[in-house]
Amino acid sequence: MSARAAQPSRRTVLAGTGAGVLAAGLPVAAAQAEDAPVLGEYDVVVVGSGAAGMTAALTAARRGLSCVVVEKAPTFGGSAARSGAGIWLPNNSVILGAGVPDTPEKAAAYLSAVVGPDVPAERQRAFLANGPRMLDFVMANSPLRFRYMDGYSDYYPNLPGGMPGGRSIEPDQFDGNLLGAELAHLNPAYMPVPAGMVVFSADYKWLTLALVSAKGLAVSTECLARGTKAALLGQKPLTMGQALAAGLRAGLLNAGVPVWLNTPLVDLVADASGAVRGVVVEQAGVRSVVKARKGVVVGSGGFEHNAAMRAQYQQQPIGTGWTVGAKENTGDGIRAGQRAGAALALMEDAWWGPAIPLPEEPYFCLAERTLPGGLMVNGAGARFVNEAAPYSDVVHVMYEKDRTSSHIPAWLIVDQNYRNKYLFKDVAPTFVFPDSWYASGAVAKAWSFDALADKIGVPGAALRATVNRFNAQAWSGTDPDYHRGDTAYDHYYTDPAVCPNSCLAPLWAPPFYAFKIVPGDLGTKGGMVTDARARALRPDGSVIPGLYAAGNASAAVMGHSYAGAGSTIGPAMTFGYIAASDIAGA
């Protein structure tokens, strides 16, 4: 272990002590296990059936170890199953086969520039070296196949090693019939694919433009053709997170790995030396012990649905109502690891993104804030950010500026010209928004900017001045204020028919709309501090024997940043693979 890994920061040490309301008075693992019946004994116990957990379990099983997965939810897949399932993995065989000119040197330079000094170089190197190996292993041991997300730029393509064409991949189409009855236990998608269509994550960019772009129409037609073909073949086509979770589960079925649903983690079991030897779980109200001869891998997700933890660790305003993470993610594994002595880090951060708090659930805003003909304003009616910047950065700016003036909520302002052209969430161009959106206060509509300003509580004169300045810049194609359109990433979710800058178009056609923007997230990114072998570390940097963590139960290898599409799932799967390989001695 490096000296750097052995010396966590003061913030990490304080988090690892367990001081604070969440750790106080909680039962000791040994006490939990003392009188509990033993439910089973395996070489490896994996907590959580998301991308990290299932990759770890698949790796353990195929390396000759007995393994079980315990899952809190009545479904498998976690947040990964709900997601678009972009996977950021430099130098993997899929992108190299597609002709992407990536190299280990470019990837190392880029990741280092993105994450800075927050993440030890050893962990960065472990991710970059093992990511391609993990992907090949998964393809060799499951039905999963993957496709290059051509053109989905790295989020900072202008940094050293950044790639404007991107390094992200996503699962190829998967036939749910391969899962048999187990398909019924798959966690549903956050946004279901339209009926009769087969849609990949990379298609959504073009589906948004289907009314105004020949390529958008062609992609839409192709999605429908895929759906028709699948129906004729009797398939149950899955894509994105549904395909990823189903494919990993199919791999586990073939490897004989049981996945126990409705089996939440209660605590870790440690021996007198502090080594982790198993878990306490609960089934049907009965607590039992599952012993682990070689190790426990915690891949139970973050704490986005734990209000107390969010209040303790994160900036205000915050809550559990703006996240799109799996509802079972309440930090159980993180707190158990803390009780076992693990240091915590990055607890103040999350995989942020601007979200619209719609009454049915929050909507994580990607293309909508980037398309030409829209801008974001704060409580003073002024722009404050490059709306097309990486979504995590936009929320970081919201929180930073909200300390001195009102930036939460912010407002996305668009006009009818925008609405006539582009899909918004799942509402087609020109179609009216549901009344419930207006009634909830998530959306406002008015025939003048002054009237709109009055509805959302910002100064009318300021909003008019902001729109006038923005319109002048849109006509010129430059944004000297916030540099919208300066990078390839800025142009990904835009309209290429708009010139001279596909990110920028003036707002001129009434009525005008305002969408409330709050700090949403895909999940939290803080958790147990781990080393390059995914082993959990104490505040002094020493290893907790037998305890591993991956995914959002661990402090992210991305630090406070976000390298590209799939910077959650790519590292989650990779460190799950690393953890199980380390346990197996591979």
FIZAFI-399605 format. One record per residue: x, y negated, z negated of N, C-alpha, C in turn. Coordinates in pm, whole numbers, plus 50000, padded with zeros to 5 digits. Example, Ala and Ser with C-alpha at 12.3 -4.5 7.8 and 13.67 -1.06 7.14 Angstrom:
BEGIN
513195056949220512305045049220513205033049220 512855022549292513675010649286512904999749213 
//
This chain:
BEGIN
500855011950000500005000050000500894987650000 500484977550077501294965550087501144957149961 502124948249943502034939049829500824930149842 500514926649967499354917949987498074924749944 497924937649981496714944849944496634946949793 497764946849726497774949549583497534937049500 497384925549566497224913149492495994905549539 494794910249501493594903149540493574889049483 492744880649545492654866749500491974865849364 492064853949304491424851649174489924854149185 489314849649297487884851749316487554866649319 488404874549389488204888949396488324895249259 489334891149185489554896849052488364894048962 487884881748967486744878248881485514886348918 485314888249049484164896249091484314910649046 485554915649047485784929649013485704932648866 485754922548781485704925348639484344930348595 483324927348677481974931348638481344921348544 482024910148515481424900048430480234894148502 479184890948429478004884948491476764893248465 475654887348499474384893248460474114906648526 474654908848647474304921148716475014933248661 476214931248604476964942548553476694945048405 476214934948336476034936148192474954946348159 475274955348065474284964248009473894975948098 474584977748212474234988748299474835001748248 474195013048270474675025648215475985030048277 476765037448201478035042748247477775055448326 478535057448433478285068848521478365082048446 479345083348358479485095948284478255098948202 477675088548143476475090448063475305094748151 475235089048272474165092848365474245107648399 475485112748414475665126248464475645136948357 475805132948232476045142548124474985153348115 473725149248120472655158948102471875161748231 472325155948342471585157648467471915170948532 470935177448592471215190048663472065187348787 472795197348829473625196248948472815200749070 472665191449162471855194049281472665201249389 473975199449387474815205849485476245201349470 477155207949540478565204449538479105205449681 479785194849723480315193949859481735188249852 482465189849961483765183249969483595168049968 482615163550047482405149150064480925145950046 480645135549969479295130149959479305116350023 478425114150118478295101250185477005094650140 477115082150098475955074550053475545065050164 474375067450223473875058750329473955065350464 472885063850544472815070150676472805060050788 473475048650768473665039150876474835043150963 475325033751043476415036751135477675041051061 478005034250951479205037750875479075051550813 477945054050746477765066550676477705078450768 476925077450876476815088950965478115091651040 478855081051075480155083351138481105090351042 481095086150915481935092650815481555107350799 480265110050791479815123850771480155132650891 479975127251011480305134751132481795138051135 482615128151098484065130151097484455140750994 483895139550875484215149350769483855163450812 482665164950867482205178350905483065184251015 483385176151114484165181351226485645183051191 486045177951077487395180351028487415191750926 486315199150919486275211350841485835210050698 485265198550661484835196450523483325198050512 482875203350398481425203750372480985189750331 479785185950373479365172050355477855171150343 477385161250268475975157950260475845142850265 474745138150323474425123850326473195121650239 473305112450144472145108850061471685094950104 470395093650127469815081350182468625076950098 468635064350059467585058449976466235057850049 466275054550177465045051950252464355064850294 463095063850334462405075550390462795077950536 463665069450588464125070550726465655070250728 466235074450840467685073350857467985062250957 469205057250953469645047351052469955033750994 469305030250882469595017550816469445005650908 470254995350884470214983250967470684985951108 471594995651125472084998751260470945002751352 469995010651302468865015051384467995003451426 467964992851346467134981151376467804971751475 469094973451499469904963451566469954965251718 470614955651783470914956751925472074966151952 472834969551847473904979651852475054975851945 475344962951955476624959252014477744964551924 478824969051986479944974851911481224968351962 481894960651876483124953751917484304962551883 484944967951988486064977151971487104974452079 488114966752051489154964252152489814977252199 490184977252326490984988152385490325001752381 489015002252373488385015452374488315020952517 488115033852528488165040552658487065035952752 485935031552698484815027152783485175014052854 485675004252781485994991552847487224992952937 488185001052896489355002952982488955009953111 488025019353100487525026153219486745016853311 486185006253253485444996353332486364985653391 487664986953364488614977553421488894965253339 488464965153212488724953653126490224953153096 490884941953120492344941153104492774938652960 492324947252869492664945652728493994952752700 494684947852598495914954452551495944953652400 496694962552333496834961552188497394948152144 498284942652222498884929752184497854918552190 497034918352295495984908152305495004909552188 494604921852160493624924052054494164919751919 495424923051890496014919351761496134904251747 496534897551855496644883051850495284876551828 494284881851896492944876051883492364878251745 492384890551695491794893251565492494885151456 493804884151463494544876251366494134861651371 493944856351491493534842351505492124840051453 491254850151470489854848751427489734849551275 490344859551213490114861651070491074853950982 492224849851036493164842150956493754850350842 494104843450733494804850350623493874857550526 492564857450552491624863250456491684878450448 492194884850553492184899450560493614904250580 494094913550495495454918650510495714924050650 496914921450700497274925950834497164941050848 497414948450738497334962950745495914967650778 494924961050722493534964850753493194961350897 493654949850944493414946151083494024956551176 495254960451148495924970351233495204983851228 494724987551109494005000251096492745000351181 492024989451180490814988451261491144989451410 492134981751454492454981551596493014994951644 493795001651560494385014451601493365025651601 492455025551505491525036751488490205034951562 489865022651599488595020551670488475028851796 489455028351886489345036652007489315051551976 490075055951878490065070151839488695074151788 488115065451706486785068251653485785070151764 485795061151862484815061851970484955074852049 486175078452082486385090952154485935102852071 486185102451941485765113151851484245114351850 483555103051839482095103251835481545108851966 482115104752078481615109852206481905124752222 483005129452163483335143652173482495152252080 481875146151978481175153851876479715150051858 479175142851955477755139451954477305137252097 475995136252122475525133652258475675119052300 476175110452214476255096252244477225093252358 476785084152444477645078152545477455063052540 478385055652593478365041152577478595034052710 478205021452714478345013252835478904999552798 479674994152887480324981152869479284969952883 479304960552791478414948852797479134937952878 479164939953006479954931653097479574916853085 480564908553055480344894253050479954888752915 479714897652816479364892652683480664888452615 480984875952629482284870552589482594872952442 483884874752412484324873152273483814859652225 483574858552094482954846352045483894834252046 485194836852051486174825852059487144828752173 486654828552297487474832852410488684823852435 488684811852380489804802752401490954805152305 490744813652203491844816852111492814826452178 494054827152128495004836752185494444850952186 494514857452301494014871052314492524872152337 491794861052331490354861452353490024865052497 488884872052515488504876752648487144871352688 487104862552789485824856952834484834867652881 485354878952932484454889652975484004898752863 484644897452747484224904752629484834918652616 484684924052495485184937452461484074946252405 482834941852413481734948652344481124959652431 480654970052363479944980852427478634983152353 477764991252412476514995152347476185009352387 475305015952311474955029752346474235030452481 474505041152555473755043752676472405049852637 471545051652735470215057152710470315071052647 469485073452547469495086052472468085091652471 467965104552494466655111052494466305115552352 465285109252294464885112452158464425126652140 464085133552249463675147552238464775156252178 466025151752192467145159652139467095160651987 466355151751922466245152051777465105160751727 464205164351815463065172451771462235165051668 461835172251564460975166451460461685155451381 463005155551383463755145651306463575131551362 463155130351487462935117151548461925108951470 460965115651407459935108551329460515101351209 461745104851169462365098651052463345087451089 463385083551215464275072751260463715059251217 464555051051153464135037651112463755029551236 462585023251238462155016151359463055004351394 462985000151520463754988751569463194975851512 464064966051499463644952651457462684946651559 463024947551687462134943251794461974954851892 460814961251895460624972651984460794968652131 461304977852211461404975752355460004975452414 459734966552511458404966352574458004979952628 456764983452609456254996452651456514998752800 456955010852832457175014552971458505010353028 459335003952947460624999052996461765005552918 462925006252980464155010252914465094998252922 465354992152806466074979452802467334980952717 468444976452771469694975952697469904962052640 470754960852541471034947752482471484937752587 472334942252679472864933252781471794928452877 470634935252880469554931152971468814918852920 468774916752788467934906152735468314892352786 469594890252808470044877552866469284874452994 469074884853076468424882753206466904883653197 466374891653106464924892053089464384878453047 465184871152970464794857652928464584848653049 465304851553158465294843053277464474849053392 463684859253365463034866853472462154858153561 461584847453507460684838953586461434829253677 462694826353644463404815753716464684820553783 464974833453774466234838553826466004851253906 466594851954025466464864054105467094875954033 468214873653968468844884653894467984888553775 467374878653709466494881753598465334890553642 464764887353756463664895553810464164909553846 465374910353904465934923253942466194931953819 466724925953713466984933453590465674938253529 464674929653529463364933453477462794945253555 462934944853686462464955753770463224968653741 464544967353720465364979053688464964985153554 464654976753456464214981753325462924989653338 462024984753422460754991653444460995004853519 461915004753614462205016853690462815027553600 463695023453510464265033053415463165039353330 462245030753284461145035853202460265045653278 459995042453403459165051253486459865064753508 461155064353536461915076653557461915085353432 462125078753317462135086353191460795092953165 459715085653194458375091253172458145103353263 458575102353389458395113353483459195125753440 460325123353373461165134453328460745139753190 459725133553132459265137853001460195133852888 461005123752909461965119452808461335109452711 461975108052597461655097452501462875088252496 462935078452586464165070752603464405061152486 465615061552434466025052552327467255044852373 467345032252334468515024052361468865016152235 469945008552244470384999652137470535007152005 470105001251894470285007451764469545020451749 468415021751818467675034251813468505045651872 469185042951982470025053152045471225056251958 471835046051900473025048351818472705057151698 471655053551625471305061251506470845075351543 470045076451648469565089651688470715098451737 471635092651811472765100451861473685105251751 473935096751652474745101051538474025111851458 472715110151443471955120351368471975133551443 471905132951576471995145351654473345152051633 474385143951625475705149451597475755156351463 475105150551363475075156651230474255169651231 473165169751305472375181951315473215193251375 473935190051480474755200251545475895204851455 476355195951366477455199451275476965205651145 475655206651129475085212851010475155204150886 475155190950904475225181850789473815178050745 473435181050622472105177050574472065162050543 470925155850571470685141850535469455141850444 469675138550318468595138650220467965124750214 466775123450269466045110850264465365109350129 464895097250099464235094449971465095098749852 466405096449865467355100749762468285089049729 467795079349653468635067649624469795070749530 470875063449551472025064049460471665057249329 471945063849218471785057749086473135052849036 474165061049051475485057149005476525066849061 477775063049044478885071849075479275079748951 479815091448970480295099748860481815099348861 482425095548750483875094848739484345103648623 485555109048638486115116748528486865107548431 487505113548333488155105648228489265096848283 489845100648396490935092648454490425081148540 489115080848563488535070648649488345075048792 488765087048826488585092148962487105095448985 486605092049103485205094449136485045108849183 484105115949119483915130249145482515133849194 481685123949219480355126949266479425115149248 478135117849261477125107449249475945112449167 475265103049104473945105649045472925100249142 471955108649180470895104449271469545107349206 468525102249270467165104549220466315110049332 465605120649305464655126449399463345128949327 462275122949379460945124649320460955121649171 461695111449132461735107248992462675115148904 463355124948959464275133248881465715129748919 466535127048816467935123848841468785136448838 469675137348936470535149048949471925144448991 472885153648978474265151049016474585158649144 475265151949234475845158649350477355157149337 478035168249322479475167849300480225166549433 481345159349427482205157549544483615162549508 484025173149572485335178649541486465169749588 486255162549699487355154949758487115139949764 485865135549774485655121249780484215117349806 483915104849772482615098749798482845086849891 482075086149999482135074850091480845066750075 480975054350033479805045750015479615037550142 478515040250209478145032850329476695028450320 476345023350204474945020650170474465006750208 475254999250283474804986150327475054975350225 474564963350257474814951550174473754949450069 473624936650027472694933349920471724922449962 471414921850092470594910950144469184910650086 468694922050038467344922349979467364922849827 468454918549768468554917649622468604902849583 467474897449538467404883149509468364878949399 468524887349297469404883849186470864882949231 471294892349312472664892049362472894880149454 471924877149539472074865749628472144852749547 471334851949443471364839949359472694838849285 473264850149245474514849849170475704846049258 475744851649379476964850449458476894840049570 475704836649619475614829149743475044815149724 475274806949826474834793049822473314792149828 472804781349774471374778449783471154768349896 469994768349960468894777749936469154791250000 468734801549933468894815249983467764823649922 467544835049981466524844049929466584856850007 465554864749996465504877450067464534877150185 463884865850207462864864950310463364861050447 464644857450460465174852850588466094862950655 466294874350594467194884450650466434894350736 467134900150835466544910750915467194924250884 468014924750780468624937250737467584947050685 467934959650679467024969950629466584966650487 465304968450460464734964050332465304971550213 465864983350237466434991150127467804986150083 468364976550155469714971750124469674962150005 469824967649886469784959749764471074960649683 472154964449749473454964249684473734975649588 472984986549598473144997649503474575003049503 475115005449622476455010949631477515001349584 477324988549613478284978349570478324977549418 477154977349356477114976349210477674989049144 477415000549204477975012949150479495012649161 480005007749274481435006649290482054997049191 481354986149165481834976349066481904982648928 480894990348892480924997048762482055007248753 482425012848868483545022348869484895015448869 484875002048871486124994548863486554987548988 485784988249096486204982349223486124967149218 487104960849280487064946349303486084943449416 485504931749412484594927249517485154914749582 484814912749709485234900749781484214897249888 484264884849934483384879550039481914879950001 481634880649872480244881749828479414869349860 480064858149881479354845749913478934844950059 479384854450139479194853250284478214863850336 477794861950461476874871350526477114870550676 476474879650747476494879250894475364869750937 475664856950921474634846650934474174844751079 473014838751091472504834151220471254825751199 471064815451280469844807351268468614816151288 467654814451200466434822551207465214813551196 464134817751260462844810951249461984819051153 461534813151043460774820950942459314822950983 459104831651080457754834451126456984842051019 455674841251020454904847250910455034862450902 455214869151017455304883651013456684888350967 457744881651010459104884350968460004873851031 461204871750977462094861751036462544866051175 462724856251262463204858951396464624853651412 465564862651436466974859251452467164853151591 467554840551594467504832351715468824833151793 468824839451909470024840251992469904831152114 469244836052218469174828452343468424815252327 467404815252242466484803852237467174790752203 468184791052116468854778552076469954774652174 470294783552266471384781352361470894777152498 469684781152534469144778052667469084763052690 469264758552813469204744152841467804738652818 467764726552763466484720352734466084721152589 467044724352503466794724752360467944718952283 467664713852165468704708652076468254710551933 469214710351840468904711951698469184698951624 468294695751530468464683551450468334687051302 468914678251220468824679851075467644671851021 467594670450889466494663250827466464648550858 467574643250910467624629150950467304627351097 466964638251166466634637251308467834636351399 469024640251350470254639151427470824652951459 471464654051575472214666251605473374667451507 473824680051484474904681951388475824693451424 475574700351538476334712251569476204715351717 477164722951769477024728951901476024740351889 474854738351946473784748251932474164761751991 475084761952087475484774352154476674781052088 477124775851976478264781751905477894795451851 478874803751815478564816551752477604814651635 476614823451627475494821351534475954820351389 476984827851353477484827051216478044813151187 478724807351286479294793951268478204783451248 477094784851320476014774951308475504774551164 475314786051103474824786250965475884781450867 477144784850891478204779350806478154764150806 477934758250923477834743550933476604738650858 475494745650872474274741550801474514740950651 475134751250596475384751450451476394740650411 477454739250490478484729450455477904715350453 477114711850554476574698250563475374696150471 474714707150433473564705750343473974701450203 475244702450173475724698150041475564683150022 475584675650132475524660950121474284654850185 473614662150274472384657150335471564668950385 470314666750416469384677650445469674684150581 470124696550577470334704350698469624717950692 468954720750582468184732950566466804729350512 465744730650591465784736050726466284725850828 466724731150941466964723051060465804725951157 465844719351271464744720951367465304722351508 464794732351580465094733951722463994726851800 464394717051881463444709051958463534712852105 462384716052167462344719152310461134712052371 461094712052506459944705852573459164716152654 458114711552720457264720952795457994726452917 458914718752973459704723753085460474736353044 461044736052926461724747652869460734759152853 459574756352798458574766852775458014772552905 458034764653012457534769553139458504779253207 459744779353160460784787153227461194799953154 461264799353022461994809552949461134817352850 461424830252843460864838652737461314833252601 460404832852504460754828752368460324839852274 461324846552215461054858952141460354868452237 459094872152210458374880652303457184873452366 457224860052362456144852052421456594847452560 455854851452661456234848552798456154833552827 456884828952929456804814852968455374810652995 455054798552954453734791952967452694797352870 452904808952811451924814552718451954806852586 450824806252519450734798952394451304807252280 451864800452181452354807252063451184811051972 451334821451891450244825251800449894813951704 448624812751672448174802551577448864803851442 449174816251406449804818551275451174811951265 451864810451378453164803651376453004789151334 451964782751389451714768751354451204767551210 450304776451172449714775851038450764777850929 451774785750959452814788450859453824777150845 453804767750940454794756850938456084760251008 456154772151069457384776051140457524768851273 456394764351329456394757551459455474745551451 455884734851519455034722951532455004718751679 453934711951717453764707851856453134694151860 453614685551949453054672051961453334666552100 452604656052137452714650452272453694638952280 454314635552169455364625452171456404629052066 457604623752081458644626551983458324620151848 457664608551851457274602251723456284611051648 455304616251720454304624851654454934637751607 455854643151686456544655451644457374652851519 458084641651518458904638051402458044636951277 456864631251291455974629951176455554643651123 455334653051213454904666351171455984674051097 457244671651134458334679351071459084671250967 458674658750946459244650950836460614645050863 460874641450989462134634651019461814620751075 462754611251068462484597751118462254597651270 461154591751313460824591551454461834584251540 462294572651493463264564951571464564572651587 464964579451482466204587251489466074598851586 464934605651584464744616851675464734611951819 464054600751846464034595351982465444591652027 466224585351940467594581551975468454593852003 468254604251922469014616651941468684622852076 467394623652109466994629652237467494621252354 467414608252342467884599652451469374601552477 470164602152370471604604252387471874618152445 471174628052394471354641752444470984642552592 469894636052631469474636552771470524630352864 471114619452821472154613052903473344622452920 473694629252814474804638652821474444650652909 473194655052901472764666352983472854662953131 472454651053168472544647053308473984646753355 474894642953267476314642253304477004655853296 476384665353222476954678653210478044679953105 478194669953021479214670552915478594667352780 479174672952677478714670652540479914666252455 480284653452464481444648852386481214649552235 479964650152193479674650452050480014664051988 479554675052052479734688351992480264698852090 480584694752212481294703252309480524715752349 479214714352356478394725552403478684728152550 479094740352579479424743952715480904744352744 481724742652642483184742352664483804756252672 483094766852628483674780352631482754789752708 483334801052748482554811352818481424816552730 481684817552598480624822452511479424813052511 479664800152512478564790552515477624793152633 478154798352741477364799952863476704813552877 476864822352775476304835752792474784835552796 474144829752696472674829052693472214815852751 472454813652879472034801152941471404804153076 471094793653150470464794853281471464790553387 472074800053460473114796353556472624787553669 471314786253687470784777553793470834762853753 471064760153626471104746253578472504740653597 472584729253661473864722653688473814708253637 474974702553605476334708053617476784716453498 475964717553393476324725253275475134734053240 475304747053251474164756253232473654756353089 474374749952996473924748952856473014737052833 473034727352923472424714352894471364710652998 470204706552947469154700853032468374690752948 467904680253010467174669952934465794674852890 465294668852783463944671252734463084659552780 462064662352862461274651252917459784654352930 459424667352934458034670852965457244673952839 456234665752805455394669152690454454680552725 453924687652622454174685352480455564690452439 455964685952320457254689652264457034698952145 458004707652121457884717652016459074716651921 458814719851795459874720551694459754733951621 460864741051612460904754051543461784752651420 461244756351306462004755551182463154765451186 464354760951151465544769351152466094770351010 466254782750963466794785350829467994794750841 468784796350734469934805250740469514819950731 469314826050847469014840250850470294848350848 470154861450843471334870050849470964884050896 471994891050945471864905050982472184914250865 472644908350756473074915550637474184907750570 474484911150447475604904850378476904911450419 478024904250400479314909850443480304911250328 479864909250205480734911150090480504924550026 481564929949964481434942749897482744947049837 482924960049824484134965249762485374962049845 486424958149777487704956149843488304969749874 488724971649998489314984350039490654982050107 491444992650117492734991550185492604996750328 493724998250394493725002450534493225016750552 493135024350442492615038050448491175038850397 490535027150381489145026050335488965030250190 490055031050113489975034549972489605022249890 488705023749795488315012649709489455008949615 489614995849594490704990749512490184983949388 490934985249279490644977849157491154963549171 490794954749077491284940949084492814939749084 493514949349025494974948849026495574954849153 494734959049246495214964749371495424979649369 495244986249255495405000649248494195007649308 494415019849354493375027549422492495034749320 491205034849344490285043149265490215056649334 490805066949279490825080049347489415085049376 489235090049496487965096249532486885086749578 487145073549580486105063949618486515056449744 485645057049843485855050349971484615041750002 484805031550085483675023150124483845018650268 482735017250339482745012650478481445005350506 481444997650614480264989850648480054978450551 478804974250534478514962550452478574965150302 478904977250262479204979850121480634976150088 481424972950191482814968850172482994954550220 484034947950171484354934550218484824935350363 484234927450450484384928950594485814926250641 486254934350737487574932150798487564919450882 486384914250914486274901750988486434889450898 486584891550768486704880050679485474871350688 485684858250698484554848950706484114846350850 484684853450946484404850351085483714861951155 483694861351290482894870551370483534871051508 484244881851541485074882051660484284883251790 483164890351786482394892551907481174900951877 480354903351979479124910851961479444924951912 478934928451795479194941651740480314941851638 480624930151581481684929551479481234935151345 479964938551332479494945851215479624960851237 479034965651346478954980151367480294986051407 481064979251490482364984551530483254987851411 483524978151322484314981351203483634991251109 482314990651097481615000051009481885014451051 481705017151178481945030751227483425034351213 484295024851243485725027651240486205030951099 485775023151000486235025850864485525037950802 484325041250850483735054050811484565065550862 485015064450986485905074451046487235075250971 487805063650939489075063150866488935069850730 487845066650659487635072150524487585087450528 486765092850616486635107350622487925114050669 488625107550761489895113050808490915113250695 490905102850612491845102350500491525113350399 490255115350372489855126050280490295139650333 490165141250464490525154150525492025155750544 492775145150519494215145750538494625145350682 493725140450769494015140050912494755127150949 
//
